[in-house]
Amino acid sequence: MRPRLENDYHDDRRTRRTTAAAAATALVGGTLLAGGLLLNPAQAAEPVHEPLRDAAERQGVTLGFALTPGHLNDSGYREIAEREIDLVVAENAMKWDATEPSQGGFSWGRADQVVAFADAQDADLYGHTLVWHSQLPGWVEGLTDPARLRDAMYDHIDAVVGQWQGGFQGEARLTNTGQDALDPWELAWDFSGGETVAQSWGGDLTQTGAHVTVTGPSWQTTLAPGQSTTVGFIGAGEPAAVTGLTANGDPCTPA
């Protein structure tokens, strides 16, 4: 007698689906033959899905998501995040209104949850926008003096970047003191303490080993005589003195 075929359906259509399956499949020597495909019983019963992060890694891609800590209370959300993702960025928990609701009064609770989740998963952690036009606390919107606003912004950035051990913020200002335009401009230096750059702004930054190169962004590829530009970055490691500072291949004099 042909063995009875089992299936995964348990509603009132069970008999019809089982009959249809029997017409399309045959059990041969403990192996399920279906539509020309040879599947062992374990494969047929429970397909195994490769985590998205593993598939992405084969293509040289890091797969990440924006995390809201409160969503981790949802078991389904947390299970998917733990299984599929290897890069975490804070969705809102590291923005200005969340981290400094009153001037000089910092609140790190939600941001610390983001950091803790990334650490627990051994995932990369990317910081979010330090300063932007939206989600500002009310006290910032009330600052009308440019100098006070600038000081508040620098104090906020220093506090956020310095909150988690191993991070630092750097800045390089390039001034064209020559008689000819730098078109395009390029700034380069070498780190001396094993530092690495995680994020940058004000230029297109690349790093190979200890060597860092910054080129002008699409909106400012040229520096006219007397003109300056500033490049900022967030790094990992303990900051040390840089060496080999050059602009378009010529040695620079640090200010």
N, C-alpha and C positions, 0 to 999 in steps of 0.2 A: 504494500500500500504506500502511495506517495505521502511523504510527511506533510503535515498541515503547516502552511506558511503563516507566520506571524507578521503583524504590522503594528504601526504606532498609533493607529486611530482607534478611538474608543467611543465614538458617538453612534447614532442610530444608522449610520451608513457603513458600519463595520463590515457587514456581510458582502455588500456590493463591492467595496474596495478590496477585500480579501480575494474575491472571485476574480476581479480584474487583475490583481497582482499575480494570481496563479496562472492566468492565461499568458502573462508576459514574462514570467520568470521560471527558472527551474533550479532545483537544488541538486548539485552534482558533487559528490565526494566531500561534503562539508563546506563547499564554496558556492556562493551565490552568483549565478550567471544571469546578468540582466542587460538586455540591449547591447550585447557584444562586449560589455565591461566585466572584468573578473574582480569581484570584491570579496574579501574575507568577511566572516560574520561580524567581527568587531567593527570594521569599517562601515558596513552596511547599517549597523544599528546606531552608531554614534560618530558622525564625522568630526574630525579634529580640525579646528581653524587656527591658522597661524596668527599670532598677535600682529597687529598692524605695525608696531614699532620694529619688529624683526624684519618684516617685508620692506619697510622704509629704509632700514639700515643697509640692506643689500644694495640699495640704489644710492647710498651716500646721503640719505636724508634723515634728519632727526625729527621725529613726530612729537608735537607738543600741543598744549591746550591752555586756555585761560581759566584759572581756578578761582571759584568763589567758595571759601571755606565752609559756609553753611550747607552747601550742597553735598558735602562729604557725609552728612547724616543720612542721606539717601543711599541705601545699600547697593542698589543697581548702579547709580552714578559712580560710587566709590569703586565697585568691582571693575567697571569698564576702565576707569582712570588707572587703576593699579595694573591692569593686564595689558592695556594697549599703548600707554604713553610713556615716553622717557624724557620729556622736557616740560617744565612747568613755568608759567608766568602768571603773576597776580592779575586778576581781572579788574578789581577795584580796590583791593585791600592795601595797595601801596601808593595810591594817589594822595594828593595833598590834603583833601578834606578828610580822608580816613586816618592819616598818620599824624596830622597836626591840626586838630580841630580848633585849638586856641593857640595863640602865639607863644611858642616855647613850651607848650603842653603837648607832649607826644603820646600817642596811643598805638602800641605795636601789636595788640592782641591778634587781630585778624591776619596781619602780615606775617607774624610769627607762625601762625597755623599753616600758611602757604609754604614757608621755609621748612617747617617740620615735616610736612607731607613729602616735599621733594627729597629731603634727607632720607626719610624712611624708605623711599622707593629707589634710592641711589640714582635719582633723575637730575638732569641739568636744571638749574634755576636761572631764569632770566628776570632781571629787575624790570619794572614797568616805567612808564614816562614819569620822570621826576617833577617836571614842571610843564604845564600846558595851559591852554585857554579855558578849559572846562573843569568842572568838579573842584572848584576852589572853595576853601572855607570863607565864611563871610568876612572875617577880619582881614583877609588878603584883599578882597574886593573893595574894602574900605580904605586901602592905602592909596593915596593920590600923589605922594611925593616919590618921584622916580628913584632917588637915592635910598629911601627907606624900603621901597619895594625890592630893589636889587639886593640890599642887605638881607632882607627877610628870605629872599629866594636862595641866596648862597647859604644862609644858616640852615634852611630846610634841606637843601641838597646834601650838605655835609653831614647832617644828622642821619638822614635816611641811608646814605651810602656807608656811613660808619657803623650802622646798627648791627650788621652781621659780620662776624669776624672773617678776615681775609679779603675784604673788598676795599678798594680805594678809588678815588676820583682824581684824574689828572687833566691838565690843560696845557696846551702849547699855543703860543701866539706868534705868528710869523709876520714880520714887517719887511716890506721890500725897501731897502735903503739904497738900492742902486738907481741908475739913470734910465734903465730899460724895464719894460714890463716883463713879468714872469708869466709866460703863456705857452703851455700850462705850468702851473706851479706844483712842486712836490716837496714834501718835508719828510725826513727820515731820521731815525735814531736807533740805538741798540739799548735794550734793557740789560741791566747788569745783575739782577737778582732773581731771574727766573719768572718774572711777572708775565702775565698774559692779559690781553684785552678781550673783554666780553662784549662791550657795546661802545659805540662811538658816535659822534655827531660833528657837523661842521666840515666834513671831508670824507672821502672814501678810504677807509683804513684797512690794510692787510698786514698780517704778521706771519713771518716764517722764522721759526726758532725764536731767537732774541731780537731779530731785526724787524722793525716796524716801518712801514711806508704809508704816507698819507698823500693822496692826490686831491686836487680841487673837485668839488662836487659839480654837477652839471650846471648849476645856477651861478657858480663862481669859479671858473677855470683859470681866470686871469687875475694877476695882482699888478696894478699900476704902480709906478714909483711913488713911494710914500704911503701906499695902502697897506692895511693889515687885515689879517683873518685869524680866527681862533678855532682851534680844534679841541674838542673835549672827549674824554673817554672814561669808562669804568673798567677797572682791572681787578684781577685776582692775584693774590700773593702779597708779599711785603714790599712796599715801594722802596726803591733805591735809586741812586743817581743814574741818569742816562748818559751814554757815551756816543760818540760818532754822529753828532747832530749836524745834518746837512740840509741845505735848500737847493734843489735842482743840481745836486751833486757837489755843491761848494760848501766848505765848512761854514757853520753858523757860529755867531758869538752869542752865548746865552745872556739874556738881560739880567 
